[in-house]
Amino acid sequence: MIKIDSLTKEFTIGEKQITAVDQLTMDIQTGEIFGVIGYSGAGKSTFIRMLNRLEDPTSGTVTIGEQEITSLSKNQLREVRQNIGMIFQHFNLLWSRTVRENISFPLEIAGVKKSERQKQVQELIDLVGLSGREDAYPSQLSGGQKQRVGIARALANKPDVLLCDEATSALDPETTNAILDLLVSINQKLGLTIIIITHEMHVIRKICNRVAVMENGKVVEQGNVLEVFSRPKQPVTRKFVEQVMGNTDADTEEIHQLFQAGSGKNIIRLHFIGETTNQALISQLAKRFDIDLNILQGKITHTQHGAYGTLFVELIGDQQEIDRALDHVEKQTSIEMEVIDNER
């Protein structure tokens, strides 16, 4: 477990004091993929750099396993850092070294024998999908391939923790998805803890188990990704959810405008949370009740803890039969229903 207690970082610029990270407290479980999301200036990159003391905190503690790293000397810290891998937005590769030599570099520093280095490097090359590119230089690689080298290099010392600072921000969407899939695979195969810093909710949605939302140096909201997606409490969190799901309030208003009260329409908004999204609810309603259903609008997405989404549906038929169908929907677990326009 990683335990972070009252972590604070202050900078002095001229006569002005800036608090980049403000009394941040959280626990990160062993083996989970934990996301930290925030806009530029939220303090998230400063936070992650304090986890391996690339930045020294002004106050507070970071404990990884049984080791409080904020109290270590430089010599002690050098040893502990071998257990913490890190990948960066702009790769930070050695441009005069090949793929193989870049990955081998931390093993050389650690004094690993050449024969063992060669074996480990080839295993890492295979793990990140770079077989056949061992002797290529960074200038000969795509952005995704460069990041795979960065990931392999970060894993060279067999760390228990992998820190990812905006690791996909410089990549196109297709390459981003491939790198995220690779991180999930590494997490499952090696069991290491991954902490990923991002400003993209798609990244959080796709691979993270839990998420903390940062704003102005503070964590304003945190929890299970599905819970945060389905019930965002803070305005900044709602903005991030809209990156993936769109503005559901605007969608509801649009439906209101299309179907004014008294028009004889029965419109419902279904809010799916969890595994029930995978069930064929619409098909069940059509078969069980003598009604027609018209899907007007909606979107469903998936997280590591299940699916989440909103669907607007028009129910057409005898009002008594529609009421029976609505009663059936209300009894479903993990589905919230709002009647947008129901003439009874």
N, C-alpha and C positions, 0 to 999 in steps of 0.2 A: 504493500500500500504506500501511496505517496500522501503525506499529510502536510498541508500548507496552513500555517497559522499566522494571521494578522500581518501578512506580507505587505511591505510598503517600500516604495522607491520614490525618492524625491530628487529632483535636479535643481540646480541653481544656475539661472541664465541671467547674467548681469546682476541686478538687484532683485530679480524676480524668482520666487521659488515655485516650482511646478511639481505637483504630486502626480506621477505617471501611473502608479499602482497604489491603491488606497485601502489598507486594512483588509486584504484579500484572504479569505479563509475557505478551504474546501478539502475534501478527501477524494482521492482517485484510487479506485480499486485495482488490485493486481490483475493484469490480463485484459483490462477493458480498453476500448478505444474512446477516449474522452475528448470532446471538442470544446474549444473556446472561440467564440465568435464575437466580433465587434467591428465597427467602422474604423477608419483610419483615425489614430489619436486616442483610441479607447484604452490603450495600455497593454494590449494583449501580447505584442512582441517583446516588450520589456518584461512582462511576466514570465514568458517562456524562457527568456535568456537568464532569468534568476534561478530557474530550476537546476541549471548546471553551473551557475555562478559565472557566466560570461558577463553578467551584471551583478554586482554585490548589492543586496538589499540594504535600505536605510534601517529597517527594523523588521522584526518578524522572523519566522523560521520555516525551513523546508526540510522535511524528514523523508528519506527514501528508504523503505524497509526499516532497519533499526538505526540508520545512519543520519544524523542531523548534519546536512552538508553546509549549512550556513555558519557553522562554528569551526570548520576545518582549516588547517593551514594550507598553504599553496602546494606543498609536497603531498599532503594527504589528499587534497582535492584532485591532483593529477591522477592518482590511482583510482579514485572513485569515478572520475569522468570516463574511464574506460568502460564503465558499466552503463553509460548514458550516450546513446547515439543521437545524432542530430542531422536533419536535412533542411536545406534552405531553398528559398524562392529562386535564386539565381545560380543554383547548383554548386558554386564554389569549387570547381574542379581544377586540377593542375593541368594547364593546357599543353605543357611540354611532355606530359606522360600519357601513355596509352590507357585504355580501359583497364587492362590487367594491372598496370602499374599504379593507377589511381586507387584501385581497390586494395592493393597490397600495401599502400603507404602507411596506414595506421598499424599494420602488423609489423612493418619494419621498425617503426618507432618503439613498438612494444618488445622488440627483440626476439620475435618468433623466427625459428629456423627456416631457411629457404625452402626445404622440402615440404614442411608443414604449411608455409605461406602459400605455396603453389597449389596445394590440395584445397585449402580453405578458399582461396580466390576462385578457383574453378567451380567449387560448390556454390559460391555466391553468384557467380556469373550465370550459372544454370538456374538458380533460384529466381533471379530477377528477369530472366528471359533475354539475355544478351549473348547467348551462345553463337559463335561465328563472328562476333565483333570485338573479340579480346584485344586485338592489336590495332584497333582504330583509335584515333586521337579525338578529343572532344569536338574539334572543328569539323569532324566528319560525321558527327552524330546529330540526330534530331533532338528537339527539346525533351521529348519523352524519354529517349534513350539516355540523354545526359542525366535526367533525374533518376533513372534506374541505376546508373553508375553511382550517383550520390547515395541512393538507398543502400546499395551493396556495400559501399565504403562505410556507411554508418553502422552496418551490421557486422563488420569485420571482427570486432573484438567481442562478439557475442553478448551484446548488452541485454539488460532486462527491460530497459526503458528506451523508447524512440521518440524524440521530439521533432515535430514537423512544423516549421515556421513558414506558413503560406506556400507550402510545397507544390501546389498546383496552380498558383496565381499566374504564372508565366506561360501556361499551357492552354492549347485549344480545348474545347469541350470533349471531343472524342478521346484525346490523349489524357485529359484529366480523369475521365472514367476508367481508363485502363490503369492509370497509376493508383487510383483509389481501390480498384479490384485487387491490385497487387498488394497494397497495404493490408487489406482484409485477409488475403491469403497468408501473408507473413504473420499476422496476428494469430491466425488459427494454427499455423504449422509450428511456430516458435513459442507461442504463448506469451510474448512480450507485451508490455503496456505501451500503448501509443497515445500521445497527446498531440493533437493537431490544432494549430492556430489558423483561422481563416476569416474572411469577410463574406464567404459564399455559403448560403444556407443549403445549397445543393450538396456540398461536401458533407455537412453535418447530417443531413437527411440520409445520405447514401451509406455512410459507414460507421457513424458514432453510436455508442450505447447511451451516453449521457452528454449533456452540453451545459456550459456556463455562458451566459450572455454578459459581455462587459460594456460599460459606458462610463466615460469620464473616470477611468481608473478603478471603478467598482464593479463587482458582480451584482447585477440587478435582478437576475433570474437564473435558476439552474434546475436541472432535473432530467428525468428520462426524456429522450428525444421525442417520443410519441406524445407524451404529456405536454411538453412545451409546444409542439406543433399544434396540438388540438385545442389547447387552452392557454395561449400566450397572455401573460398578465401585463407586461410593460409595453408602451408604445414602440420602443426600439425592437422588441421581439416580434411584434406584429408586423413591422416593416420587413424583417428578415423572412418571416413565414410567407409574406406576399411575394417574395422573390420566386418561390416555388409554386405556391398555390393560387396566386392572384388575390385580388381584393374581394373577399366573399361578401363584405357589406355592400360594395358597389354592385356585385352580382344580384344581391337581393333587391336592391333599389331598382335595378334594371328590370327585374321580373315584375316588381310592383308597377312600374310604368307601362309595361307591355300588357299586363292584365289588371285593369282597374277593378276596384271593389264593385260588386254587383254585376260583373260580367258573366256570371254563371260558371266560372272556371274554378276548379279545385287544384290549387298548386301547393305542393309541399316541398320543404327543404330538408333533405336527409343528410345528417352529419354522421359519417362512419368513423369509428375509432376501433382499431384492433383487427383481429382475425375475421370478424363478421363481414368485413368488406369483401372477403373472398366468397361469401355465400351468394347464391343467385336470388337475392331478395326480390328484384323486379320480376323475374321469371316466376317465382313462387306466388306473387300477388296476382299475376295474370292468369295463372292456372287455378288458383283457389277461389278467386272472386270473379263475378261476371262484370268486369270492367276492362276498359282499354287504358294503356299507360303510354304517355308521350314524354320521353326524356328531353327536357328543354336545354339543359346546360349542366356542366359539372366537371370535376377533376378529382382523380384519386391518385395518391402517390404512396410509396412504400418506405418504411424505416426499418431499422434492425429489430424493432419490437412490434412490427405489424403495420397495417395500412391505415391511412387517414385520408378522408376526402369529403367532398360535398357534392350532392346531386340534387338538381331541381327537377321535379316530376309533376306532370299534369295527369290527374285522374279523371277519366271520362266514363260516365254511365249513370245509373240510377243512384240518387243521393243516399238511400238507405244502404245500398251495397258498398258505396264509397266509404260511408261511415264505418262499416264493418272492416273494411280494408285498413282504414286509419287506426282503428282499435288494435288490429293485429300488429301493425308496425310499432305502435307505442309499447307493446309488450316485449319487443326485441331488446336484448341486452347489447350494450355498446353501440346502439344507434339512437341518436337524438333526432327528434322530428319537430319541425316548426311548420305550422300551417300558414302559408303566405296569403292565400285568398280562398276562403271556404264558405260558400253560400249555403247555410243550413236553415 
